[in-house]
Amino acid sequence: MGRVLTLLSVLLCCPLFAGARVTVHFVPVWGNQTVVFDSTKFVTSHGDSISLSLLKFYVSDFSQAGQQRKNVHLFDSDQPETFTWTLNGTIQQEGISFKIGLDSAYNTSGALNGDLDPIKGMYWAWNSGYIMAKIEGISNASKALHHLVEYHIGGYKSPYNTVRNVELSLPSLKNGTANDIYINVDLSTWFVGVDISKLSSVVIPGEEAAHMADRYSKMCSVLKVE
């Protein structure tokens, strides 16, 4: 998941975009298939079958046309409306960038409100920090209870910082601006090279979490702009 997040704050602060509206659509996919949570089964690169039940991830510090402003948004499959984000402004024919996750400033400020409220299920009180992204599902390859697969990826301290930068270029625009941007979020990237029978759970900061962050840092791509 690149550059589509901090978009909101960037555009709100720029007079150039006054009066216009942009809608950013994040589309969960598995390769070229649309993801239907708690339904569709997919096959990983290792050959493991899995159905997905949950996806949550933070995007922060969206930047477009060299303009950046602190901002955070939580995408949550339990609330599908969060995958469509409407904001003031327009997108010009330039690249975009954002972070998947939250930098140390957020993680050392304690629990906050809004999308950062612990009620969202993305805050580790015991570890004084946020989960950057999480995915859950069911796979017969998993040796965990009920064949659960759960990757809750967090950690902001070196050498296992799990914040990842994403940069995406935009395709050519007919009139130089866009009102809708569609971003594919390819969840198969989480499982590239993973043997679920040996790694069905990652729920603490560390080396495995950092490797998982490397994988999902590649999950976002621009599908189209309109």
C-alpha positions in Angstrom: 0.0 0.0 0.0 2.7 3.8 -3.4 1.4 7.1 -2.3 -2.1 7.6 -1.5 -2.6 8.5 2.1 -1.6 11.8 3.4 -3.5 13.1 0.5 -6.2 14.5 2.6 -4.1 17.0 4.6 -2.0 18.0 1.6 -5.0 19.0 -0.4 -6.9 20.6 2.3 -4.1 23.1 3.0 -3.6 24.1 -0.7 -5.8 26.9 -2.2 -5.2 25.4 -5.6 -7.6 22.7 -4.7 -10.4 24.7 -3.2 -13.9 23.6 -4.2 -12.9 20.4 -5.9 -13.3 16.9 -4.6 -11.2 13.8 -5.0 -12.1 10.2 -4.0 -9.4 7.7 -3.4 -10.5 4.1 -3.7 -8.4 1.3 -2.1 -9.4 -2.0 -3.6 -8.4 -5.2 -1.8 -7.3 -7.8 -4.4 -5.4 -11.1 -4.6 -3.5 -10.9 -7.8 -6.2 -10.1 -10.3 -9.1 -11.3 -8.1 -11.2 -9.1 -5.9 -11.0 -10.1 -2.2 -14.3 -11.0 -0.6 -13.6 -11.4 3.1 -14.8 -14.5 4.9 -15.6 -16.0 1.6 -13.2 -16.5 -1.3 -10.3 -18.9 -0.9 -6.9 -18.1 -2.4 -3.6 -20.0 -2.9 -0.3 -18.5 -1.7 2.9 -18.7 -3.6 3.9 -21.6 -1.4 0.7 -23.5 -2.4 -1.3 -23.0 0.8 -5.0 -22.3 0.6 -6.3 -19.4 2.7 -9.5 -17.4 3.2 -9.1 -13.9 4.6 -11.3 -12.5 7.4 -9.7 -9.2 8.4 -7.4 -6.5 7.0 -6.5 -3.3 8.8 -3.6 -0.9 8.0 -2.6 2.7 8.7 -1.5 5.1 6.1 0.2 8.4 7.1 2.1 11.4 5.8 0.6 11.4 2.3 2.6 13.6 -0.1 1.7 14.8 -3.6 3.5 17.3 -5.8 6.1 17.8 -3.1 3.5 18.9 -0.5 3.2 17.0 2.7 1.3 17.3 6.0 0.9 15.0 8.9 -2.2 12.9 8.6 -3.4 9.4 9.5 -6.1 7.2 8.1 -7.1 3.6 9.2 -8.4 1.3 6.5 -10.5 -1.5 8.0 -12.2 -4.3 6.2 -14.9 -4.5 9.0 -15.9 -1.0 7.9 -15.8 -1.2 4.0 -16.6 2.5 3.8 -13.1 3.3 5.1 -11.7 2.0 1.8 -13.3 4.9 -0.1 -11.9 8.3 1.0 -13.4 11.5 -0.3 -11.5 14.8 0.3 -11.2 18.3 -0.9 -8.9 19.0 -3.9 -7.7 17.5 -7.2 -4.8 15.3 -8.1 -2.4 16.6 -10.7 -0.3 14.4 -13.0 2.4 13.7 -10.5 3.4 10.8 -8.3 2.2 10.3 -4.8 3.8 8.9 -1.7 2.8 7.8 1.8 3.8 5.6 4.7 2.2 2.3 5.7 2.3 2.6 9.5 3.0 5.3 12.0 6.4 6.9 12.9 7.9 7.1 16.3 6.2 10.3 17.2 2.8 8.6 17.2 4.1 5.6 19.0 5.6 7.5 21.8 2.7 9.8 22.4 0.5 7.2 24.1 -3.0 6.2 22.9 -4.6 9.0 20.9 -8.1 9.5 19.5 -9.9 9.3 16.2 -8.4 6.6 14.0 -5.7 6.2 16.6 -8.1 5.4 19.4 -7.3 2.0 21.1 -11.0 1.0 20.5 -9.9 0.5 16.9 -8.0 -2.6 18.0 -4.6 -1.3 16.7 -2.8 -0.3 19.9 -0.6 -2.5 22.0 -0.9 -1.1 25.5 1.7 -3.7 26.7 4.2 -2.5 24.1 3.3 1.2 24.1 2.9 1.4 20.4 0.6 0.8 17.5 0.1 -2.1 15.1 0.9 -0.8 11.7 -1.0 -3.4 9.8 -2.8 -6.6 10.5 -4.3 -9.4 8.4 -6.1 -12.5 9.6 -7.5 -15.6 7.9 -8.0 -19.4 8.0 -5.8 -21.9 6.4 -5.7 -25.7 6.7 -1.9 -25.3 6.6 -1.9 -23.5 9.9 -1.2 -25.6 13.0 -2.7 -23.0 15.3 -6.1 -23.5 17.0 -8.9 -23.4 14.4 -6.3 -23.1 11.7 -6.0 -19.4 12.4 -3.5 -17.2 10.5 -2.8 -13.9 12.1 -0.1 -11.3 11.3 -0.2 -8.2 13.6 2.7 -6.2 12.5 4.2 -3.5 14.6 7.4 -2.1 16.0 9.0 1.3 15.4 12.4 0.9 16.9 15.6 0.0 15.0 16.5 -2.6 13.7 13.0 -3.8 13.4 11.1 -0.7 12.4 8.0 -1.7 10.5 7.0 1.6 9.0 7.4 1.4 5.2 7.5 4.2 2.6 5.4 3.7 -0.6 5.8 5.7 -3.8 3.5 5.4 -6.8 3.5 7.2 -10.1 0.2 8.2 -11.7 -0.7 7.3 -15.3 -1.2 10.0 -17.8 -4.3 12.1 -17.3 -6.4 13.3 -20.2 -7.0 16.8 -18.8 -4.1 16.9 -16.3 -6.2 16.3 -13.2 -8.2 13.5 -11.7 -11.2 13.2 -9.4 -10.9 9.5 -8.7 -7.8 7.4 -7.9 -8.1 3.6 -7.7 -5.4 1.8 -5.7 -5.1 -2.0 -5.8 -4.1 -3.4 -2.5 -2.7 -6.9 -3.4 -2.9 -9.0 -0.2 -1.0 -11.9 -1.8 2.2 -10.0 -1.2 1.9 -10.7 2.6 2.4 -14.4 1.9 5.2 -14.4 -0.8 7.7 -17.0 0.3 5.8 -17.8 3.5 5.1 -21.4 4.6 2.0 -21.0 6.7 2.7 -24.4 8.5 5.8 -22.8 9.9 4.7 -19.2 10.2 1.0 -18.9 11.0 1.4 -16.1 13.6 3.4 -12.9 14.0 2.1 -10.8 16.8 5.2 -9.1 18.4 7.8 -6.7 17.0 11.0 -8.4 15.8 12.7 -9.8 12.7 9.7 -11.7 11.4 7.5 -8.6 11.7 10.1 -6.5 9.8 10.2 -9.1 7.0 6.4 -9.1 6.8 6.5 -5.3 6.5 8.9 -5.6 3.6 6.4 -7.9 1.9 3.3 -5.8 2.3 5.2 -2.6 1.4 4.8 -3.8 -2.2 1.0 -4.3 -2.0 -0.2 -1.0 -3.4 -0.3 -0.1 -7.1 -2.3 2.5 -9.1 -5.1 0.8 -11.0 -6.4 3.9 -12.8 -7.2 7.6 -12.4 -10.4 9.3 -13.7 
